[in-house]
């Protein structure tokens, strides 16, 4: 396992170094995404005791493979865009580690006809991944500069099935509820009741819960056909805090 990770890391370094003297081409970025997919697959196998499985939905992995993460990071971070780690995007926020993005997306169990809510747009990367997989995505960002930049970025890249707005995601987006799935990309001390109310019976929510200086757990929240809610801890994580007036 360690040897495989070494060779994947070395391959990534060689791919990055190949364009050190010139701008990366789309083919370069596509090659880096393929390496990234292999890195995520290694991480899934390494964390199988938490996940209870050794691979994620192939549709999710294909979405990772086709989504241009370099378009969702600041210019100075583009050469690091396909590292399997979080990166700063300004205003004290980060773009999540690709492994975590893939895992949270997989946990939602989404289908192509689903309507999904995301709380915490950030740069728009998670919303873009979801946009490849589902009918409609609604995403909310509370940090105004990030939210405005994400709206422009998603439009420029052609994600016509993603609608973003500024606001406090704790309260969801009731005008478009109920949602087949909800993903929250910031950690709160509890599961927001408005989001539970907006989750459709039979739906799933992936949300990190815990304080900034405490152990956070990624939770899978499921609502059955009768409206009963169950939760399951999946894996320890570290997210920026969920902010707002709640």
FENKAKA-V41747 format. One record per residue. RES is the residue in three letters. PHI is phi in degrees with one decimal (none if undefined). Layout:
res=RES phi=PHI
res=RES phi=PHI
//
This chain:
res=UNK phi=none
res=UNK phi=-64.1
res=UNK phi=-64.1
res=UNK phi=-61.1
res=UNK phi=-62.5
res=UNK phi=-60.2
res=UNK phi=-68.7
res=UNK phi=-64.0
res=UNK phi=-64.2
res=UNK phi=-63.6
res=UNK phi=-61.4
res=UNK phi=-63.4
res=UNK phi=-58.8
res=UNK phi=-64.4
res=UNK phi=-66.4
res=UNK phi=-65.8
res=UNK phi=-65.3
res=UNK phi=-61.9
res=UNK phi=-112.6
res=UNK phi=-60.6
res=UNK phi=-95.8
res=UNK phi=-149.1
res=UNK phi=-64.8
res=UNK phi=-67.9
res=UNK phi=-94.4
res=UNK phi=-61.2
res=UNK phi=-64.9
res=UNK phi=-60.4
res=UNK phi=-64.2
res=UNK phi=-62.7
res=UNK phi=-64.7
res=UNK phi=-66.2
res=UNK phi=-66.0
res=UNK phi=-64.2
res=UNK phi=-65.3
res=UNK phi=-58.6
res=UNK phi=-57.9
res=UNK phi=-63.6
res=UNK phi=-63.2
res=UNK phi=-63.7
res=UNK phi=-59.5
res=UNK phi=-63.3
res=UNK phi=-65.4
res=UNK phi=-62.6
res=UNK phi=-65.1
res=UNK phi=-68.7
res=UNK phi=-109.8
res=UNK phi=-61.5
res=UNK phi=-68.9
res=UNK phi=-81.0
res=UNK phi=-82.6
res=UNK phi=76.5
res=UNK phi=-160.3
res=UNK phi=-111.5
res=UNK phi=-153.0
res=UNK phi=-99.2
res=UNK phi=-52.0
res=UNK phi=-57.1
res=UNK phi=-65.1
res=UNK phi=-65.7
res=UNK phi=-65.2
res=UNK phi=-67.1
res=UNK phi=-62.5
res=UNK phi=-61.5
res=UNK phi=-68.8
res=UNK phi=-107.5
res=UNK phi=-91.0
res=UNK phi=-78.7
res=UNK phi=-58.6
res=UNK phi=-63.5
res=UNK phi=-80.1
res=UNK phi=-110.7
res=UNK phi=-121.1
res=UNK phi=-60.7
res=UNK phi=-51.2
res=UNK phi=-70.8
res=UNK phi=-104.0
res=UNK phi=-59.9
res=UNK phi=-70.2
res=UNK phi=-101.4
res=UNK phi=-58.4
res=UNK phi=-106.0
res=UNK phi=-71.3
res=UNK phi=-86.0
res=UNK phi=-157.2
res=UNK phi=-69.6
res=UNK phi=-136.1
res=UNK phi=-70.4
res=UNK phi=-123.0
res=UNK phi=97.3
res=UNK phi=59.5
res=UNK phi=72.4
res=UNK phi=-112.8
res=UNK phi=-134.1
res=UNK phi=-91.4
res=UNK phi=-65.7
res=UNK phi=-56.8
res=UNK phi=-54.7
res=UNK phi=-57.2
res=UNK phi=-69.8
res=UNK phi=-59.9
res=UNK phi=-63.6
res=UNK phi=-63.7
res=UNK phi=-63.0
res=UNK phi=-64.9
res=UNK phi=-61.5
res=UNK phi=-62.1
res=UNK phi=-69.6
res=UNK phi=59.5
res=UNK phi=-80.6
res=UNK phi=-119.5
res=UNK phi=-65.7
res=UNK phi=-95.1
res=UNK phi=-79.6
res=UNK phi=-116.3
res=UNK phi=-124.3
res=UNK phi=-106.9
res=UNK phi=-116.0
res=UNK phi=-107.6
res=UNK phi=103.3
res=UNK phi=-61.8
res=UNK phi=60.0
res=UNK phi=-86.2
res=UNK phi=103.9
res=UNK phi=-65.3
res=UNK phi=-61.5
res=UNK phi=-62.0
res=UNK phi=-65.5
res=UNK phi=-58.1
res=UNK phi=-63.7
res=UNK phi=-61.6
res=UNK phi=-70.3
res=UNK phi=-105.3
res=UNK phi=-127.2
res=UNK phi=-71.3
res=UNK phi=-150.1
res=UNK phi=-125.6
res=UNK phi=-114.5
res=UNK phi=-135.2
res=UNK phi=-124.2
res=UNK phi=-130.2
res=UNK phi=-90.8
res=UNK phi=-86.8
res=UNK phi=-56.4
res=UNK phi=-60.3
res=UNK phi=-66.0
res=UNK phi=-62.8
res=UNK phi=-66.1
res=UNK phi=-64.5
res=UNK phi=-65.7
res=UNK phi=-57.7
res=UNK phi=-64.8
res=UNK phi=-65.4
res=UNK phi=-63.1
res=UNK phi=-66.7
res=UNK phi=-61.3
res=UNK phi=-86.7
res=UNK phi=86.1
res=UNK phi=-85.1
res=UNK phi=-71.8
res=UNK phi=-95.4
res=UNK phi=-113.3
res=UNK phi=-116.1
res=UNK phi=-117.4
res=UNK phi=-147.2
res=UNK phi=-85.0
res=UNK phi=163.6
res=UNK phi=-90.9
res=UNK phi=-66.7
res=UNK phi=-53.6
res=UNK phi=-94.2
res=UNK phi=68.3
res=UNK phi=-139.1
res=UNK phi=-59.6
res=UNK phi=-62.1
res=UNK phi=-111.4
res=UNK phi=-76.2
res=UNK phi=-82.3
res=UNK phi=-108.6
res=UNK phi=-69.0
res=UNK phi=-154.9
res=UNK phi=-135.5
res=UNK phi=-125.3
res=UNK phi=-116.2
res=UNK phi=-108.4
res=UNK phi=-147.8
res=UNK phi=-96.0
res=UNK phi=-113.3
res=UNK phi=-80.0
res=UNK phi=-158.0
res=UNK phi=-82.0
res=UNK phi=-60.6
res=UNK phi=-55.6
res=UNK phi=-61.9
res=UNK phi=-70.9
res=UNK phi=-59.0
res=UNK phi=-65.4
res=UNK phi=-91.3
res=UNK phi=-83.5
res=UNK phi=-67.0
res=UNK phi=-53.7
res=UNK phi=89.9
res=UNK phi=-90.7
res=UNK phi=-132.3
res=UNK phi=-131.0
res=UNK phi=-111.8
res=UNK phi=-150.6
res=UNK phi=-82.3
res=UNK phi=-129.8
res=UNK phi=144.5
res=UNK phi=-81.2
res=UNK phi=-59.2
res=UNK phi=-107.7
res=UNK phi=-120.1
res=UNK phi=-68.2
res=UNK phi=-97.8
res=UNK phi=-121.2
res=UNK phi=-78.2
res=UNK phi=-105.3
res=UNK phi=-103.1
res=UNK phi=-107.9
res=UNK phi=-125.5
res=UNK phi=-113.8
res=UNK phi=-82.3
res=UNK phi=-60.9
res=UNK phi=-90.1
res=UNK phi=94.5
res=UNK phi=-74.6
res=UNK phi=-111.1
res=UNK phi=-125.9
res=UNK phi=-129.7
res=UNK phi=-140.6
res=UNK phi=-74.4
res=UNK phi=-103.1
res=UNK phi=-161.1
res=UNK phi=-65.9
res=UNK phi=-141.0
res=UNK phi=-139.5
res=UNK phi=-124.5
res=UNK phi=-66.8
res=UNK phi=-73.8
res=UNK phi=-74.2
res=UNK phi=-110.2
res=UNK phi=140.1
res=UNK phi=-91.7
res=UNK phi=-72.6
//
